[in-house]
Amino acid sequence: MKFSCTKENLLRGLNVISRITTKNINLPILNNVLINIQNKNLKLQTTNLEIFITCNIRAKIEDEGSFTMPAKLLNDFINLLPEERIDLELINNDLIKIECKNYKTKIKGIGSSEFPLTPQITEENRFKIKVKDFNKMIEQVIMAVSPNETRPELAGVFVKFNHSENKITAAATDSYRLAEKKIAILEGEKVTNERKIIIPSKTMQEVSRIISLLSQIPESPDFMEIILGENQILFVYDNVEILSRLIEGNYPEYQHIIPGDFKTQIEVNKNELIKAVKVASLFTQSNLNDIHLEISARGGSRPPASGKETGELKVSSAENQLGENTNSLDVEVKGENNSIVLNYRYLIDGLNIMNTEKVKIQMNDDSTPCVIRSVNGEEEYMYLIMPIKL
């Protein structure tokens, strides 16, 4: 095995694939990157047995072959080399010789025969979506995934491929909050079979990281492919493939907890609300993170036919040892006066992820969930928070 390539190309490929490798005493091959050259194509691959990531890179091939090297060591070493051509050659079947300008080194590795075989996916459905839309979808739901893996299905992202709407719906919940986002499948593509799957959150995080990394390249494509198998999913973006297992089990039927009607709705400036919540958070009880939202209409400033009145939102908190705080914001109110107690961390998470100037907060009472949506923005995104019962 012998090839040459630029530092930029090799380092980019290593940055894409190396994150999932970890120190594994029982199976040291999982710490390594597989370098495989076949049919004049150079591929880098890593795996943790749950995810397989493959990246094709441009190179001048002299001899084909395959070998594995410690991923972190190789990445750190290549990162320190000058911006010049790098020559790599397998010698004595157990060493890779690396030369770059006045740098010469040899790194020990493990034969490629010990590297796990990549599972073959049985294709059931393939379609294209906009990369930017899919990455935004991941960002808007991933923070609601449960960190507790005692219920494996909640440690993943529920994804529904809707045949009738030709849309993808993603949702995540940790039982205290719920995030749901819908995106359209590319025009001309079609979901032939409706599917409901659960994708591990680590997979979704890795897909998002790789998309963010590659999308910085000017010539990166605007679209990506998703290929569904029976128990696996494959993401194909540019020169990278990410193959992941799916989580077995049934995701909770969360739709029934989303209220259909609301007694109260307000529209409020998002940034002003975030600031008020952060100030109130300084005076919350540490074991509850509780802030109080109190909504009241002032009346008289708008015609009744509009359904909206100018009103006030009080954001308050109190802690015996620290003191108390109340902030008032101008809002538009539709419906009844109302109040609710929420975890301020969950509220800030939802507000921060919305790309909109104003948000809608919809609620019924202090014992049922409130829903937050954007105003004149992402209508396909919904964030729900369960109230704190004091």
Secondary structure per residue as TSV (DSSP state, phi and psi in degrees):
chain	resnum	aa	ss	phi	psi
A	1	M	-	360.0	125.4
A	2	K	E	-153.6	131.1
A	3	F	E	-157.7	166.1
A	4	S	E	-133.1	146.3
A	5	C	E	-158.9	169.9
A	6	T	E	-76.7	154.3
A	7	K	H	-60.6	-39.9
A	8	E	H	-58.5	-47.3
A	9	N	H	-66.8	-43.8
A	10	L	H	-67.6	-43.8
A	11	L	H	-66.4	-38.3
A	12	R	H	-62.3	-43.8
A	13	G	H	-62.2	-42.3
A	14	L	H	-66.3	-38.7
A	15	N	H	-63.4	-33.8
A	16	V	H	-67.8	-44.6
A	17	I	H	-98.2	-17.5
A	18	S	G	-80.6	-15.2
A	19	R	G	-63.8	-31.0
A	20	I	G	-83.2	-9.1
A	21	T	-	-76.6	139.5
A	22	T	-	-138.1	163.7
A	23	K	-	-67.9	120.2
A	24	N	-	-129.1	106.6
A	25	I	S	-68.8	-40.5
A	26	N	S	-73.4	-29.5
A	27	L	-	-136.9	77.5
A	28	P	G	-61.2	-21.5
A	29	I	G	-61.4	-24.6
A	30	L	G	-72.1	-11.8
A	31	N	G	-82.3	-7.4
A	32	N	E	-104.4	159.5
A	33	V	E	-102.9	134.1
A	34	L	E	-87.5	124.3
A	35	I	E	-105.0	116.0
A	36	N	E	-129.1	124.3
A	37	I	E	-118.2	115.9
A	38	Q	E	-140.7	140.2
A	39	N	T	52.2	40.1
A	40	K	T	66.2	16.8
A	41	N	E	-112.8	134.0
A	42	L	E	-105.1	123.3
A	43	K	E	-122.1	139.3
A	44	L	E	-108.6	139.2
A	45	Q	E	-145.2	141.8
A	46	T	E	-134.2	162.2
A	47	T	E	-156.4	152.1
A	48	N	-	-117.4	17.8
A	49	L	S	76.7	-13.4
A	50	E	S	-99.4	-35.8
A	51	I	E	-127.8	137.9
A	52	F	E	-118.0	124.0
A	53	I	E	-117.6	127.9
A	54	T	E	-124.0	135.3
A	55	C	E	-132.8	125.6
A	56	N	E	-86.9	135.0
A	57	I	E	-128.8	152.9
A	58	R	-	-76.1	135.8
A	59	A	-	-159.7	159.6
A	60	K	E	-94.0	112.7
A	61	I	E	-92.6	132.0
A	62	E	E	-111.4	-45.8
A	63	D	E	-135.4	136.7
A	64	E	-	-82.8	167.5
A	65	G	E	151.1	-173.3
A	66	S	E	-151.7	153.2
A	67	F	E	-166.6	158.4
A	68	T	E	-119.9	146.6
A	69	M	E	-136.2	153.4
A	70	P	E	-56.9	120.3
A	71	A	H	-65.2	-46.4
A	72	K	H	-66.1	-43.8
A	73	L	H	-61.5	-46.0
A	74	L	H	-63.3	-43.8
A	75	N	H	-62.0	-47.1
A	76	D	H	-62.8	-40.3
A	77	F	H	-67.3	-49.0
A	78	I	H	-61.0	-35.6
A	79	N	H	-62.5	-27.9
A	80	L	H	-90.4	-7.3
A	81	L	S	-76.4	157.9
A	82	P	-	-69.1	164.6
A	83	E	S	-78.3	69.9
A	84	E	S	-135.2	177.4
A	85	R	E	-67.0	141.0
A	86	I	E	-115.4	131.2
A	87	D	E	-109.7	128.3
A	88	L	E	-124.5	137.2
A	89	E	E	-146.4	134.6
A	90	L	E	-82.8	125.5
A	91	I	E	-127.5	142.1
A	92	N	T	58.4	17.5
A	93	N	T	62.0	8.8
A	94	D	T	-142.8	4.0
A	95	L	E	-135.5	142.4
A	96	I	E	-107.4	122.1
A	97	K	E	-91.8	127.8
A	98	I	E	-121.3	128.0
A	99	E	E	-129.1	135.6
A	100	C	E	-151.3	108.4
A	101	K	T	54.2	-115.4
A	102	N	T	-97.6	11.1
A	103	Y	E	-98.4	130.6
A	104	K	E	-137.4	130.8
A	105	T	E	-150.8	165.6
A	106	K	E	-132.9	131.5
A	107	I	E	-121.5	130.9
A	108	K	E	-78.5	149.4
A	109	G	-	-143.4	-161.9
A	110	I	B	-128.3	142.5
A	111	G	-	-57.6	147.1
A	112	S	G	-69.7	-15.9
A	113	S	G	-63.8	-22.4
A	114	E	G	-87.0	-9.6
A	115	F	S	-73.8	134.4
A	116	P	-	-57.3	140.4
A	117	L	-	-72.2	139.2
A	118	T	-	-72.6	126.0
A	119	P	-	-61.4	146.0
A	120	Q	-	-90.8	128.0
A	121	I	-	-90.8	133.0
A	122	T	-	-90.0	107.1
A	123	E	-	-67.3	127.6
A	124	E	S	-115.1	-25.7
A	125	N	E	-160.8	139.6
A	126	R	E	-138.8	135.1
A	127	F	E	-159.8	167.3
A	128	K	E	-109.1	148.5
A	129	I	E	-139.7	163.3
A	130	K	E	-73.4	129.9
A	131	V	H	-59.5	-45.4
A	132	K	H	-61.6	-40.6
A	133	D	H	-65.3	-43.8
A	134	F	H	-67.0	-41.5
A	135	N	H	-65.0	-39.0
A	136	K	H	-64.4	-39.0
A	137	M	H	-60.1	-44.7
A	138	I	H	-60.8	-47.6
A	139	E	H	-60.4	-34.0
A	140	Q	H	-84.1	-14.2
A	141	V	H	-114.7	-21.7
A	142	I	G	-63.8	-31.0
A	143	M	G	-71.0	-13.5
A	144	A	G	-92.2	-1.7
A	145	V	S	-66.0	141.0
A	146	S	-	-70.3	131.2
A	147	P	S	-78.0	-11.9
A	148	N	-	-91.1	120.4
A	149	E	T	-93.6	14.9
A	150	T	T	-67.2	-26.7
A	151	R	S	-114.4	92.3
A	152	P	G	-54.1	-35.4
A	153	E	G	-64.7	-31.5
A	154	L	G	-79.6	-11.3
A	155	A	G	-86.4	9.2
A	156	G	E	-128.1	178.3
A	157	V	E	-104.3	123.4
A	158	F	E	-75.1	130.0
A	159	V	E	-131.6	127.2
A	160	K	E	-115.7	127.1
A	161	F	E	-99.1	104.7
A	162	N	E	-90.8	118.5
A	163	H	T	-71.1	-44.0
A	164	S	T	-70.5	-39.7
A	165	E	T	-90.0	-15.1
A	166	N	T	55.3	47.1
A	167	K	E	-132.0	161.8
A	168	I	E	-109.2	129.5
A	169	T	E	-113.4	127.5
A	170	A	E	-118.0	141.5
A	171	A	E	-146.5	151.8
A	172	A	E	-148.9	146.2
A	173	T	E	-150.2	147.2
A	174	D	-	-114.0	17.8
A	175	S	S	81.8	-12.4
A	176	Y	S	-106.3	-21.2
A	177	R	E	-152.8	163.9
A	178	L	E	-143.5	134.3
A	179	A	E	-123.1	135.7
A	180	E	E	-137.2	136.4
A	181	K	E	-139.4	139.3
A	182	K	E	-118.5	139.5
A	183	I	E	-133.8	153.7
A	184	A	E	-84.7	145.0
A	185	I	-	-81.0	146.7
A	186	L	-	-53.6	136.5
A	187	E	T	-57.5	133.8
A	188	G	T	98.3	-18.8
A	189	E	-	-93.3	165.4
A	190	K	-	-153.0	132.3
A	191	V	-	-79.0	110.9
A	192	T	-	-81.8	-30.3
A	193	N	S	-129.3	125.8
A	194	E	-	-67.8	130.9
A	195	R	E	-133.3	145.3
A	196	K	E	-123.3	121.2
A	197	I	E	-134.8	166.2
A	198	I	E	-124.2	118.7
A	199	I	E	-101.4	130.2
A	200	P	E	-54.4	139.8
A	201	S	H	-62.3	-33.1
A	202	K	H	-63.9	-35.3
A	203	T	H	-64.5	-47.0
A	204	M	H	-63.0	-38.7
A	205	Q	H	-64.1	-39.4
A	206	E	H	-69.5	-40.7
A	207	V	H	-60.5	-44.8
A	208	S	H	-63.2	-41.6
A	209	R	H	-62.5	-44.3
A	210	I	H	-68.5	-40.4
A	211	I	H	-59.8	-46.5
A	212	S	H	-62.1	-37.3
A	213	L	H	-68.6	-47.8
A	214	L	H	-77.7	-28.7
A	215	S	T	-70.0	-11.2
A	216	Q	T	-75.0	-16.3
A	217	I	S	-78.3	128.4
A	218	P	T	-54.4	-38.6
A	219	E	T	-89.3	10.1
A	220	S	-	-66.6	143.6
A	221	P	-	-70.8	159.0
A	222	D	S	-88.6	-11.0
A	223	F	E	-125.4	158.0
A	224	M	E	-135.8	161.2
A	225	E	E	-108.3	145.0
A	226	I	E	-121.3	129.8
A	227	I	E	-120.4	122.0
A	228	L	E	-98.1	133.0
A	229	G	-	-114.7	-173.6
A	230	E	S	-68.0	-45.9
A	231	N	S	-125.6	11.4
A	232	Q	E	-139.8	163.6
A	233	I	E	-137.2	141.7
A	234	L	E	-123.5	126.1
A	235	F	E	-105.6	129.6
A	236	V	E	-122.1	115.2
A	237	Y	E	-135.4	120.0
A	238	D	T	56.4	-118.1
A	239	N	T	-105.1	22.8
A	240	V	E	-122.5	139.2
A	241	E	E	-123.0	132.7
A	242	I	E	-122.6	111.4
A	243	L	E	-106.4	129.6
A	244	S	E	-137.5	148.8
A	245	R	E	-71.9	162.8
A	246	L	-	-106.8	154.8
A	247	I	-	-82.6	129.5
A	248	E	-	-78.3	154.9
A	249	G	S	117.4	177.7
A	250	N	-	-111.1	131.4
A	251	Y	-	-77.0	144.3
A	252	P	-	-57.4	143.9
A	253	E	-	-76.3	86.9
A	254	Y	G	-79.3	-16.0
A	255	Q	G	-59.6	-29.6
A	256	H	G	-71.2	-15.5
A	257	I	G	-89.4	-7.8
A	258	I	S	-83.7	115.0
A	259	P	-	-60.3	143.9
A	260	G	S	-86.1	-33.3
A	261	D	S	-128.6	159.1
A	262	F	-	-133.8	141.5
A	263	K	S	-79.5	-28.4
A	264	T	E	-137.1	138.2
A	265	Q	E	-140.2	135.1
A	266	I	E	-126.2	154.9
A	267	E	E	-118.8	128.6
A	268	V	E	-141.4	149.8
A	269	N	E	-64.1	125.0
A	270	K	H	-63.2	-47.8
A	271	N	H	-66.4	-37.5
A	272	E	H	-65.2	-37.9
A	273	L	H	-68.4	-41.9
A	274	I	H	-58.6	-44.1
A	275	K	H	-63.3	-43.8
A	276	A	H	-63.9	-39.3
A	277	V	H	-67.6	-41.0
A	278	K	H	-63.5	-39.6
A	279	V	H	-64.3	-46.2
A	280	A	H	-63.3	-30.3
A	281	S	H	-64.1	-20.6
A	282	L	T	-69.7	-16.1
A	283	F	T	-120.5	23.4
A	284	T	S	-89.5	161.0
A	285	Q	-	-75.6	125.5
A	286	S	T	-61.1	-28.2
A	287	N	T	-84.9	-10.1
A	288	L	T	-118.1	-30.9
A	289	N	-	55.7	37.7
A	290	D	E	-88.9	132.5
A	291	I	E	-126.1	150.1
A	292	H	E	-105.9	129.8
A	293	L	E	-111.2	123.4
A	294	E	E	-124.4	122.5
A	295	I	E	-110.2	132.2
A	296	S	E	-146.2	143.7
A	297	A	E	-93.4	142.2
A	298	R	-	-86.9	-34.4
A	299	G	-	80.5	152.4
A	300	G	S	88.1	-10.9
A	301	S	S	-94.7	-13.2
A	302	R	S	-132.7	152.6
A	303	P	-	-61.4	138.2
A	304	P	G	-55.6	-29.6
A	305	A	G	-63.4	-22.3
A	306	S	G	-71.8	-22.3
A	307	G	S	80.8	-4.9
A	308	K	-	-121.5	146.9
A	309	E	E	-132.1	154.8
A	310	T	E	-71.9	144.0
A	311	G	E	-151.8	-167.9
A	312	E	E	-133.3	138.4
A	313	L	E	-115.7	117.1
A	314	K	E	-96.8	126.4
A	315	V	E	-110.5	114.3
A	316	S	E	-135.2	161.8
A	317	S	E	-158.9	159.2
A	318	A	E	-152.7	142.1
A	319	E	E	-142.5	128.3
A	320	N	T	-53.5	-40.0
A	321	Q	T	-85.4	-18.9
A	322	L	T	-107.3	-40.9
A	323	G	E	132.0	-155.4
A	324	E	E	-145.1	165.1
A	325	N	E	-151.5	141.9
A	326	T	E	-138.7	130.0
A	327	N	E	-122.3	141.5
A	328	S	E	-116.9	134.9
A	329	L	E	-124.3	143.7
A	330	D	E	-77.7	133.1
A	331	V	E	-140.1	167.1
A	332	E	E	-101.3	127.8
A	333	V	E	-114.4	137.1
A	334	K	E	-128.4	119.6
A	335	G	E	106.0	-151.4
A	336	E	-	-85.2	159.7
A	337	N	-	-64.5	148.1
A	338	N	E	-160.6	169.7
A	339	S	E	-155.0	156.6
A	340	I	E	-158.8	154.7
A	341	V	E	-115.0	127.1
A	342	L	E	-128.2	158.3
A	343	N	E	-75.6	119.3
A	344	Y	H	-65.5	-29.6
A	345	R	H	-64.3	-44.1
A	346	Y	H	-64.0	-39.9
A	347	L	H	-64.9	-45.3
A	348	I	H	-64.7	-39.8
A	349	D	H	-56.2	-46.6
A	350	G	H	-67.5	-40.8
A	351	L	H	-67.5	-41.1
A	352	N	H	-62.9	-29.0
A	353	I	T	-86.7	-5.1
A	354	M	-	-94.3	128.5
A	355	N	-	-94.1	75.5
A	356	T	S	-155.8	153.0
A	357	E	S	-77.1	-39.4
A	358	K	E	-120.3	152.7
A	359	V	E	-126.0	154.7
A	360	K	E	-102.0	133.0
A	361	I	E	-114.8	122.4
A	362	Q	E	-118.8	136.9
A	363	M	E	-157.0	165.7
A	364	N	S	-114.9	-50.2
A	365	D	-	-159.7	-173.3
A	366	D	T	-84.0	6.9
A	367	S	T	-121.0	0.5
A	368	T	S	-122.0	157.2
A	369	P	-	-65.3	150.4
A	370	C	E	-104.7	153.7
A	371	V	E	-119.6	137.9
A	372	I	E	-118.3	130.5
A	373	R	E	-134.8	164.2
A	374	S	E	-83.6	159.0
A	375	V	S	-109.3	123.9
A	376	N	S	53.9	41.5
A	377	G	S	-143.9	-119.3
A	378	E	-	-83.4	88.0
A	379	E	T	-69.6	-18.0
A	380	E	T	-91.2	13.2
A	381	Y	E	-117.8	135.0
A	382	M	E	-135.8	135.1
A	383	Y	E	-128.8	123.0
A	384	L	E	-118.2	138.4
A	385	I	E	-126.7	131.8
A	386	M	-	-77.6	141.5
A	387	P	-	-75.9	158.9
A	388	I	-	-90.5	127.5
A	389	K	-	-98.4	112.5
A	390	L	-	-88.6	360.0
